[in-house]
Amino acid sequence: MFLSDPASQIGLDAAAEELKAVREGIEVLTDRLDVNVLGSAEGVAGLAEAASVMPPVQQSNRVQVRHSRMDQQIGLGMLEPGFRSAPQDQQDRLLTALERLSETTTPPLFPNLPSTPTPGLDARAAPSPEHPARYPLRADLGLPAALVREELPNLYEIEADLCPEIAREFCRQVDMVRMLTLEFSNADLSMRDLFDATHVEGRSVSVRMSPARIAERAQMELQFNDGIDPRRLRRAIEEELSRICSREGVNATPIALRRAINLAILRRPQNLREAVRVAQGRHVRLAANEPIPAEVFGPRGATPAKKGAYGAFVGNYNRPERAFAEWIDRDDTGIVRWWLRNPENVGWATRLVLPTGRRFFPDFVVGIKGRKTKDEIALVEIKDDGETGRLQSDSNAVKIRTEHKEYRRVFWTYREEDGVFVRAIWNDTYNRIFGGGPFEVGDMVTL
């Protein structure tokens, strides 16, 4: 219904926008609705545009499949054996999330290449024709017996506490009451874009923000961690905001609360990830029960490394990583005591738990004389030259702000064209990574 006076139908516009926001929110949450008709009722299936399927498999088969999926994830180190005693609905939800993390959604770039071991795996644990030489771990360098790893408990064990903790931390960082009062947003209007190239005039305008668009974008921002239910997290934030409004005497309707939450998530996504990091960090456990391998295997005659954990440059390196290893191996200040390549997805390697639920394996573990951490260890991540978009990726923006609970911050560096390694530093104001001057071994002494 449209009235002759547009100003008189503000209520109708708001109702329509709210309904659209609800509809689009459902579309985001529900990717697809499959209607299956059991048996052979093809006629009914045709009317419903559904597929006629065979009767479901027996319960025993479903249990066997679930157990097989659990065994696979436990073998990969993603779940603990105690997960088998969790409720079935929690098992199904977490298994689906873990499998989604590892599934391949695009075809291989070079499908006809021969099968080779994954570089991140411990492929040098046994001799092979290409790597027959044995390189023992050096006992004279003072390496620890094991590295400290961050491990997150099974999410079903902490889910009831995690979402309220995230909500409290998010509402602490963001002025949620102010979000309740925001109705308009500034925008730049270009006459050239609106009309044609001869109009060069531009002006700043104040426009009403679309609730539907805000709700859609906010729902997408909530889905950065497959292990956290977006609906449960949204409900926890709404309950926390309701408590804040009650405490401060602010009268807000449920619709206004939901709109304020959507706006806060959309405008401050980094604060939401930081809230997850802080809340998740309270539940992270430290483990050091897998020893560093006593030996590795590599090619005969590998280049000696006087401070390398295995006395030689063995393992997998790209060019910047190899250049960094050679650089710290040449240190003559006495600060670098030893260094060790930290392979990805290997049980004994140290790692950090990210707000996304994924794990981060820094490239190098370095023993630094005088560093006030366990075993005087510093972690280093080597990136590209800093000029490409790879350095400024969303995943790097999350990683560079995450600290190890035992070893503290990870040092990031990249190599410029002249061969000098430069410190990579996160800038909150510009929301990106910048170069911070030459990277020196002495920088790793400070926390």
N, C-alpha and C positions, 0 to 999 in steps of 0.2 A: 504494500500500500504506500502511495506517495502523496503527500499533502502539497497544496499549492505554495505554502510557505516552508522552505527547507529548514528554517530555524526551528520549526515546531516539531520536527521529526527526529530530534537528537536521540530520544529514547529508543525509537525504532532502529536507528542506525547502530546504537550501542548493542541492542539485543541481537541484531543480525551479525555484527562482528563477533560477539561472544559465541553464538552458535557456530559460526565459521571456524573460530579458534578451536572449539571442541571437536568439530569434524576433522579438521586438519591434524589435530593432535592425535586422534584415533588413527588417521592414515599413517602418521609417522610411527606410532607404536605397533601397528599391525601391517606388516609388509604384504601379506597375502592371506586370503581366507579360502581355504580348500574345503569343499563340500563333497564328502564321499558317501556313496550309498552302498551298503553292504549287500552282498548276494547278487542276484541277477535282475534287479528291477531296472532294466534299461530305460523303460518309459519314464519312470520318475526321475532317473538320472538325467535324461535329456531335458525335461522341463526345468530342472534346477541347474542346468549347465554344469553338472557334476560328473565325475568319473565313477563308473561302477568298479568296485574293487573286491578282491577276495576277502573272506572273513579274516579277522585279525589272527596273528600267530598265537600259539598257545602261550600261557603265562610262563611256563618253564623256559621256552625259547627266549622270551624277553629278558628273563633273569640272566640267562647265559650270555646274551649279548651285552647286557649292562656290566656284568662281571668282566667280560673280555675288554670292554672299553676302559673300565677302571684299572685293570691290570696293565693296560698299555700306558695310561697316564702315570700310574705309580712307578712303572719302569723308567719313564722319562724324567722322574723326579718332580713332576708337577703336583702330585698329591702324596699324602702320607698314607701308610697302610690303614690307619684308623678310620679313614674315610669310608671304608666298607660298612661301618656301623651307622652311618648317617641315614636319615629318612630318605625314602626313594625319590620324592619330589625334589629334594635338595640335591641328591645325586644326579638326577637327570638335568637339572638346571645348570649345575657347575660343569658337568661333563660336556654339555652343549657349548658353554662359553669357552672352555679350554680347547675343544676341537675347532671352534671357529677361529681361534687365534692362530692355529697351525695349518688350516686348510689352504690349499692353493686355488686362487680364483682366476689366474691367468695362465695361458699355456707357456711352456718353457721357451726361452728366447732361442736356444740352440738345441732342438730336440734330439738330434742325431749324434750328440757327443757321447763318448764311452762313459760308463758309470765310474765315478771316482768317489773316495771318501769325502764327506763334508769337512771343509777346512776347520770349522769350529770344534769338531769332535776330536777326541784323543786318539788320532789316527797313528800316532808314533809310539803307542804303548808296547808294540811288538815289532820285531825286525821284519823287513820286507826286502825284496830285491832292490828297490829304489833307496831304501833307508836301512842298510844292514849294520851301520856302526852304532855302538852303544856309547851314550854320554851320561855318566852318573851325576847325580846332584852333588854339588860341591859342599862339603861340610865345613870348609875353612872360612866361608863368607858370613856365617852367622844367620842363615835363613831360619825362619820359624818352622816348626814341624808341619803346621797347617795354616791356611788362611781363614780369616773370619768371614763368613757368608751371612747375608741378610736373608731370612726366610719368613714368608708370610704364612700364618696358620691357614688351614682350610677355611674359606670364607663362610661356610655354613656355621662354623663355630663362633664367629665374631659378628655376623651380619646384624644381629639384634642390637648390638652396641655401636657398630661402626656408623650406620646412617645418622643416628642422633648426634654422634660426635662430629661428623662432617657438617651437619646442619648448624650446630652451635658455633663451630669455628668459622663457617662461611658468614653467618649473621654477625659475628664479632668483627670480621674484616670489612664488611660492606654496610653502609648506612641504609639499612632496609626501610626504615621509616620514611626517609627521603624519597625512596623509590615509589612509595604510595602516592606521593603528591605530583609526580612527573606526568604531565599530559602531552607536552610538546617537545620537539627536538629541532635543533638548528640544522638547516640544509642549505647547500649552495645551488642556486638555480642558474643555469647557463642559457642565455637567449640563443646562443649559437646552436646548442643541441635542440632547443625547443622549436626554433624556426629554421634558419638557414645560416650559411657560413658568413653572410654579411653582417649579422648581428653579433657583436663582440661583447655586448654588455652582460654583466652577471650581477646577481644580487643574492643576499643572504635572506632566507625566509624561515619562519617558524611554522612547522607543520605538525599536525596531530599524528601520533604514532599509531600504526595499525595493530590492534590486539591480536588479530589472526596471524600477522606476520611475526610478531614478537613470540607468540606461543609456538609457532612452527620452528623458528630458529632456536629457541631455548630448548625445545625437546631434542633437537639434534645435538646441542652442546652437552646434554646430560648423558649421552651415549658414548663417552670416551673410555669407559672402563667396563668391559664385558662381565666382570664379576660382581658389579653393583647394580641392583635392580633400580632403573630410573624412577619407577613409580614409588617404590619404598623411599628413595632419597627425596623425591619431591614432597611426599607426605610428611617426612621428618622436617624439612625446611618450613613447610606451612605451619606445622605445630609449633616450631620454635618461634616463627614470626608472630604467631597468635599470642604466645606468652610475652613477647617483647611489647606488642601493642597493648596488652592488658596491663603490663607493668607501667607503661608510660601514659596510660589513659587515652590511647588512640583508638577511635571507633572505626573499624574497617570491616567491610563485608567480605565473605569468602571470595567473591569475584575479584575484589580489589586486592586481596592477599595474593591470589594466583597471578594476577597481572604484575604485581610488584616483584614477585619471585621470578617470573619469566624475564622481566626487564633487568633484574640484577644478574641473572645467569647470562643474558645476552651481552650486557655491558661489561661484566667483570668475569669472563670465563677463566682467566688466570687465577683469580682468587678462589674459584671453585676447585681448581686443580690443587692449589696450595692447601686448601682446607682438607682435601682428600689425603694429601701427603702428610700433613700434621696428624690427622686422626689415624691414618694407617700406620704411621710411625710408632704410635703407642702400642701397637700389636705386633710389630716386627720382632722376630726372635733372632738371636745371633747363634750361629753354629760354627764349630771348628773341629769337626769330627772326621774329616776326610783329609788325609795327609797329602802333601805335595809329592808327586811321583818320585821315587828314588832314582829313576833313570828314564831317559827318552832315547829314541832311535832316530838317526838322521843319515845323510849321505857321508861317505868317507871323506876325510879332509875338509870338514866344514871350517869356516873362518874362525879362529880362536876369539873368545871374548873374555877379557881379563876379569870383568865384573859380572858376567852373565852367570845365572844360576847353574847352568850346565856346562859352562866353560867354552861355549861355542855358539855361533849364530845358527841355531837349529829351530825349526818350527815354521809357521806361516807368517809372513810379513808382506804388506804392500810397500811401495817405495817410501812414502813418508814414515811409516813405522820402522822400516829398516834404517832409514837415516837417523831417526830419533834414537834407536838402540845404539847405533854406532857413536852418536854424539855423547850420550851419557856414559858409554863405556870408556870414552877418552877423558873423562873428568879427572883432573889432577889436583882438585882442591881438597880432596878427602871427604867431601860431603856425601857423594854417592858411594854407598857401601856395597850394594849389589842390585841387580835388576832381574826381573822375571816377566816373560810374556804371559799374559793372562788370557787363556783361550776362552772362547765363547761356548756356552752350553756344555761345559765340562763340570762334573760333579765337584771337584776339589777347588775350582776357581772361585775367587771372590766375586760377589755381585751385589747390586743394590736393587731394592724393590721400588718401582716407579709408581706414581699416582695412577697411571693407567692399568696397573696390575701386572705389567710386563717386568722383565728383569733386565738390568743394565750391567754388562761386563766391561769395565774399563780395559784399555789395551795393555797397560803395563802396571806392575807392582814394583815399587822402587824402595829400597832401604836407604833412608836419609839420616845421617848422623845429626842428632840433636832435635829431631822432630818429636813433639810431645803426643804421640799416638802409640797404640799397641805395637810393639816390635819396631817402632820408628818407621812405620810404613806410610808411603804416599802413593796415591793412585793417579794415573795419568791417562788421558784420552787424546788420541791423535786424530785430527780431522784433515780435510782437504785444504786447498790454498786459501780459503776464506773468501774467494771471489765468486764462487758459484752458489746456486740456491741450496745445495746440499747442506752447507753449514747452517743455513737459516731455516731448516725444516722444523716442523712442529715437534717432532720427536726430540730433536736436539734442544729445543727450547725447554722441554720438560726435563731432560737429562741433566743439563748444565746447572740447574737450580736444585738438584737433589744431592743430599749429603749422605755419606755412609755413617752409620751410627757409631762405628768404632774408629774408622780411618778418616772420618770427617770429609771435607770437600774434595771433589775430584778436580785435578788441574787439567785444563784444556789448552791445547796448543796446536798451531798449524805452521807449516813451513812456507815462507815466501820465496819468490823467484831467486833471490840472492842466496838462498840456503839458510837464512836465519829463522829460527823458530820464534814465533810470536805468541804471547799469551792471548787466549780467547776469553773474553769477559762478558757476562750478561749485563745488559743495561735495562733496568726496569722502566725508565722514562720512555725510551724508544721501542721497548719490547723486542729487542733483537740482540745479536752477538756482535761485539766490536773487538778490534785488536787493541791490546793494552800494553804495547811495547815489547821489547825482546824478552824471551823467556829464559831465565837463568836457573841453574840448579839450586842456587840459594833460595829461590822463591818457594821451594818445596819444604823448607824448614818451618815456615810460618803455617799456622792453622787456617 
